[in-house]
Amino acid sequence: MYVCGSPGTGKTMGVARAIHRIRERVRTNSPICLDVVHENAMTWHGEKDVSKALCKGLGLCDGIHGGWSMGRVRNRVLSLNSSTTSSNKKKRRMALVVIDEIDALVRTQTTGGPLHRLFEWASMPNSSLVLIGIANGVNLISKFFPRLRALRCEPELLVFEPYVTSRLLNLIYHT
């Protein structure tokens, strides 16, 4: 999923609230074990930073000593399904990865780099990865990632429209 819209429209807050609700539902008798990673891409400068953040956030660092390659991360993310929880109950392990300011990575890449791969992994059959990218640019996907459409991995688009005066007044007077 790609969440976009003007600054200050509540994109990050809306996604955080939705994740909170999802976590609450998953905790109560769910056959899913959900790992959530919420990162901000403003400090990332390339593939190595993406790999490192995902490994650490998902607890996949065991056995990776300095080799933060996207290939290693891919293998570990795609093998999440075969994991069990600490209580030894067989649960499907899922990774919900939220990358805020995802457009910062596009500015450092001439190609889609790791973002192409992440969207591709999330769209694979039986994938354990759910990816949510958040940015201001509404046209980021169509402009920088036309290959995703060709590969049928284009993310769902959720646009946060700018506030209009009547909506702002309603928020002020009813909250």
Order of alpha helices (4+ residues) and beta strands (2+ residues): beta-alpha-beta-alpha-alpha-beta-alpha-alpha-beta-alpha-alpha-beta-alpha
